């Protein structure tokens, strides 16, 4: 990848209070707070990482999950390369809404957008409300990767973003037009001039 195509836009989507902002701050800044304020507008942070022996930059957009901000979503993720769809494993309704985000993303961005579905708050496993089999089956059905994360315990975040980045890189490479085949170098050789014909002696 050259200097112009090593940047990728990733959007964090999900209902309010599922932990999108906590995931972003923990992954980029290494920060976590149990009193994280709900996001009221879209913002983004950058993170550089190495993928396929290349240095790439992720611009990760955190979007408000509250229903009243839903209409603004397409403005922020229209040109996204990938998306991390987050649900709370203790809140089944937040998982159920993931289907809405998938449909909307593919309608606006395109069917080929790379999607990772993250079951967040895995540290609250004993309060799980989303059956694991159902979550994994749904992810497979929409050709998405499923991961479990915990912003609080800093679990699964590196894997989630690295896997998403790897798939975005492969997709971009696959979309490039094939390079022109190497032209064969033709060696032009000047043919040697024909030797002069011997002069004929005209006898009388």
The 8 nearest C-alpha neighbors of each residue, nearest first, counted from 0:
[[1, 5, 4, 2, 53, 3, 172, 168],
 [0, 2, 3, 4, 5, 53, 6, 55],
 [3, 1, 4, 5, 0, 6, 55, 54],
 [4, 2, 1, 5, 6, 0, 55, 7],
 [5, 3, 6, 1, 2, 0, 7, 55],
 [4, 6, 55, 2, 3, 0, 56, 1],
 [7, 5, 56, 4, 55, 57, 8, 58],
 [8, 6, 57, 80, 58, 56, 9, 5],
 [7, 9, 58, 79, 80, 57, 59, 81],
 [10, 8, 59, 81, 82, 79, 80, 58],
 [11, 9, 60, 82, 59, 12, 76, 83],
 [12, 10, 83, 61, 60, 82, 84, 62],
 [11, 13, 84, 85, 10, 83, 62, 64],
 [14, 12, 85, 64, 84, 86, 15, 97],
 [13, 15, 64, 93, 17, 65, 16, 86],
 [14, 16, 64, 65, 17, 13, 63, 37],
 [15, 17, 18, 14, 37, 19, 64, 87],
 [16, 18, 87, 86, 15, 19, 14, 85],
 [19, 17, 21, 16, 20, 22, 119, 150],
 [18, 20, 22, 21, 17, 11, 23, 85],
 [21, 19, 23, 22, 18, 24, 61, 38],
 [22, 20, 18, 24, 19, 23, 150, 25],
 [23, 21, 150, 19, 25, 20, 24, 26],
 [22, 24, 20, 26, 21, 25, 27, 19],
 [25, 23, 28, 21, 27, 30, 26, 22],
 [24, 26, 29, 30, 22, 23, 28, 31],
 [27, 25, 23, 24, 29, 22, 28, 156],
 [28, 26, 24, 25, 29, 46, 23, 44],
 [29, 27, 24, 30, 25, 26, 23, 31],
 [28, 30, 25, 26, 27, 24, 31, 153],
 [31, 29, 25, 28, 24, 32, 26, 21],
 [32, 30, 25, 21, 151, 24, 33, 29],
 [31, 33, 34, 35, 30, 21, 151, 36],
 [34, 32, 35, 31, 151, 21, 36, 150],
 [35, 33, 32, 36, 31, 37, 21, 16],
 [34, 36, 32, 33, 37, 21, 20, 31],
 [37, 35, 34, 38, 20, 39, 16, 33],
 [38, 36, 39, 35, 16, 15, 63, 20],
 [37, 39, 63, 40, 36, 62, 20, 41],
 [40, 38, 63, 37, 41, 62, 68, 65],
 [41, 39, 63, 38, 62, 42, 68, 61],
 [40, 42, 62, 61, 63, 60, 43, 39],
 [43, 41, 61, 60, 40, 62, 44, 59],
 [42, 44, 60, 59, 61, 58, 45, 41],
 [43, 45, 59, 58, 60, 46, 27, 42],
 [46, 44, 58, 57, 59, 56, 47, 43],
 [45, 47, 57, 56, 27, 48, 58, 44],
 [48, 46, 56, 55, 57, 45, 54, 49],
 [47, 49, 55, 54, 50, 56, 46, 57],
 [48, 50, 54, 53, 55, 52, 51, 47],
 [49, 51, 53, 52, 165, 54, 48, 55],
 [50, 52, 53, 49, 165, 168, 54, 169],
 [53, 51, 50, 49, 54, 55, 0, 48],
 [54, 52, 50, 51, 49, 55, 0, 5],
 [53, 55, 49, 48, 50, 47, 52, 56],
 [56, 54, 5, 47, 48, 6, 49, 53],
 [55, 57, 47, 6, 46, 7, 5, 58],
 [56, 58, 7, 46, 45, 59, 8, 6],
 [57, 59, 45, 8, 44, 9, 7, 43],
 [60, 58, 9, 43, 44, 10, 57, 8],
 [61, 59, 43, 10, 42, 11, 9, 62],
 [60, 62, 11, 42, 41, 43, 10, 20],
 [63, 61, 41, 40, 64, 11, 60, 12],
 [62, 64, 38, 39, 40, 65, 68, 41],
 [65, 63, 15, 14, 13, 62, 66, 68],
 [64, 66, 15, 67, 68, 63, 14, 69],
 [65, 67, 69, 68, 64, 14, 70, 15],
 [66, 68, 65, 69, 70, 64, 71, 63],
 [69, 67, 66, 70, 65, 71, 63, 64],
 [68, 70, 66, 71, 72, 67, 65, 64],
 [69, 71, 72, 68, 73, 67, 66, 74],
 [72, 70, 69, 74, 68, 73, 75, 63],
 [71, 73, 74, 69, 70, 75, 76, 62],
 [74, 72, 76, 75, 77, 71, 70, 107],
 [75, 73, 72, 71, 77, 76, 70, 78],
 [76, 74, 73, 72, 77, 71, 41, 78],
 [77, 75, 79, 73, 78, 74, 10, 72],
 [76, 78, 73, 108, 79, 75, 74, 107],
 [79, 77, 76, 108, 80, 8, 75, 107],
 [80, 78, 8, 76, 81, 9, 77, 10],
 [81, 79, 8, 7, 112, 9, 78, 167],
 [80, 82, 113, 9, 79, 112, 114, 8],
 [83, 81, 10, 114, 9, 11, 84, 115],
 [82, 84, 115, 11, 116, 114, 85, 10],
 [85, 83, 116, 12, 13, 11, 117, 82],
 [84, 86, 117, 13, 116, 12, 118, 83],
 [85, 87, 94, 93, 118, 17, 119, 13],
 [86, 88, 17, 119, 90, 89, 118, 120],
 [87, 89, 127, 129, 118, 90, 128, 119],
 [88, 90, 127, 128, 87, 126, 91, 129],
 [91, 89, 87, 92, 88, 93, 128, 94],
 [92, 90, 94, 129, 93, 128, 95, 89],
 [91, 93, 95, 94, 90, 96, 86, 87],
 [94, 92, 86, 96, 91, 95, 90, 14],
 [95, 93, 86, 91, 97, 92, 96, 87],
 [94, 96, 92, 97, 93, 98, 91, 99],
 [97, 95, 93, 99, 98, 94, 92, 100],
 [96, 98, 100, 99, 94, 95, 101, 84],
 [97, 99, 101, 96, 100, 95, 102, 94],
 [100, 98, 96, 102, 97, 101, 103, 95],
 [99, 101, 103, 97, 98, 102, 104, 96],
 [100, 102, 98, 104, 99, 103, 105, 97],
 [103, 101, 99, 105, 100, 104, 106, 98],
 [102, 104, 106, 100, 101, 105, 107, 99],
 [105, 103, 101, 107, 106, 108, 102, 100],
 [106, 104, 109, 110, 108, 102, 103, 107],
 [105, 107, 103, 104, 109, 108, 102, 110],
 [106, 108, 104, 105, 109, 103, 77, 73],
 [109, 107, 105, 77, 104, 106, 78, 112],
 [110, 108, 105, 111, 106, 107, 112, 104],
 [109, 111, 105, 112, 108, 106, 104, 113],
 [110, 112, 109, 113, 105, 108, 170, 114],
 [113, 111, 81, 110, 80, 109, 114, 108],
 [114, 112, 81, 167, 111, 82, 80, 166],
 [115, 113, 82, 143, 81, 83, 112, 116],
 [114, 116, 144, 83, 143, 145, 84, 82],
 [115, 117, 84, 145, 83, 85, 144, 146],
 [118, 116, 85, 146, 147, 119, 145, 84],
 [117, 119, 147, 86, 88, 87, 148, 85],
 [118, 120, 148, 87, 149, 121, 117, 147],
 [121, 119, 149, 122, 123, 87, 148, 88],
 [120, 122, 123, 124, 149, 119, 148, 147],
 [121, 123, 120, 124, 149, 152, 151, 125],
 [124, 122, 121, 125, 126, 120, 127, 89],
 [125, 123, 127, 121, 126, 122, 120, 88],
 [124, 126, 123, 127, 122, 89, 121, 128],
 [125, 127, 124, 123, 89, 128, 88, 90],
 [126, 128, 89, 124, 88, 125, 129, 123],
 [127, 129, 89, 91, 90, 88, 126, 130],
 [128, 130, 91, 88, 127, 131, 89, 90],
 [131, 129, 133, 132, 128, 134, 127, 88],
 [130, 132, 134, 133, 135, 129, 136, 88],
 [133, 131, 135, 134, 130, 136, 137, 129],
 [132, 134, 136, 130, 131, 135, 137, 129],
 [133, 135, 131, 137, 132, 136, 138, 130],
 [136, 134, 138, 132, 137, 133, 131, 139],
 [137, 135, 133, 139, 138, 134, 132, 140],
 [136, 138, 140, 134, 139, 135, 133, 141],
 [139, 137, 143, 135, 140, 141, 136, 145],
 [138, 140, 142, 136, 137, 141, 143, 135],
 [139, 141, 137, 138, 142, 136, 143, 135],
 [140, 142, 139, 138, 143, 137, 101, 114],
 [143, 141, 139, 140, 138, 144, 114, 113],
 [144, 142, 138, 114, 115, 141, 139, 145],
 [143, 145, 115, 116, 138, 146, 114, 142],
 [146, 144, 116, 115, 117, 138, 135, 143],
 [147, 145, 117, 118, 116, 159, 148, 144],
 [148, 146, 118, 117, 119, 155, 121, 145],
 [149, 147, 155, 119, 154, 121, 156, 118],
 [148, 150, 120, 154, 151, 152, 121, 119],
 [149, 151, 153, 22, 152, 21, 25, 148],
 [150, 152, 149, 153, 31, 120, 122, 21],
 [151, 153, 149, 154, 150, 122, 148, 120],
 [154, 152, 150, 149, 151, 156, 155, 25],
 [153, 155, 149, 148, 152, 156, 150, 157],
 [154, 156, 148, 158, 157, 147, 159, 149],
 [155, 157, 159, 158, 154, 148, 160, 26],
 [158, 156, 159, 160, 155, 161, 26, 154],
 [157, 159, 161, 155, 156, 160, 162, 146],
 [160, 158, 156, 162, 157, 161, 155, 163],
 [159, 161, 163, 162, 157, 158, 164, 156],
 [160, 162, 164, 158, 163, 159, 157, 165],
 [163, 161, 165, 164, 160, 159, 158, 166],
 [162, 164, 160, 166, 161, 165, 167, 159],
 [165, 163, 161, 167, 162, 166, 160, 168],
 [164, 166, 162, 168, 163, 167, 161, 50],
 [167, 165, 169, 163, 168, 164, 170, 162],
 [166, 168, 170, 164, 169, 165, 171, 163],
 [169, 167, 171, 165, 166, 170, 164, 172],
 [170, 168, 166, 172, 167, 171, 173, 165],
 [169, 171, 167, 173, 172, 168, 166, 174],
 [172, 170, 174, 168, 173, 169, 167, 175],
 [171, 173, 169, 174, 170, 175, 168, 0],
 [174, 172, 170, 171, 175, 169, 176, 168],
 [175, 173, 171, 172, 170, 176, 169, 177],
 [174, 176, 172, 173, 177, 171, 178, 170],
 [177, 175, 178, 174, 173, 172, 179, 171],
 [178, 176, 175, 179, 180, 174, 173, 172],
 [177, 179, 180, 176, 175, 181, 182, 172],
 [178, 180, 181, 177, 182, 176, 183, 175],
 [181, 179, 182, 178, 177, 183, 176, 184],
 [182, 180, 183, 179, 178, 184, 177, 185],
 [181, 183, 180, 184, 179, 185, 178, 186],
 [184, 182, 185, 181, 180, 186, 179, 187],
 [183, 185, 182, 186, 181, 187, 180, 188],
 [186, 184, 183, 187, 182, 188, 181, 189],
 [187, 185, 188, 184, 183, 189, 190, 182],
 [186, 188, 185, 189, 190, 184, 183, 191],
 [189, 187, 190, 186, 191, 185, 192, 184],
 [190, 188, 191, 187, 192, 186, 193, 185],
 [189, 191, 188, 192, 193, 187, 194, 186],
 [192, 190, 189, 193, 194, 188, 195, 187],
 [191, 193, 194, 190, 189, 195, 196, 188],
 [192, 194, 191, 195, 196, 190, 189, 197],
 [195, 193, 192, 196, 191, 197, 190, 198],
 [196, 194, 197, 193, 192, 198, 191, 199],
 [195, 197, 198, 194, 193, 199, 192, 200],
 [198, 196, 199, 195, 194, 200, 193, 201],
 [199, 197, 196, 200, 195, 201, 194, 202],
 [198, 200, 201, 197, 196, 202, 195, 203],
 [199, 201, 202, 198, 197, 203, 196, 195],
 [200, 202, 199, 203, 198, 197, 196, 195],
 [201, 203, 200, 199, 198, 197, 196, 195],
 [202, 201, 200, 199, 198, 197, 196, 195]]
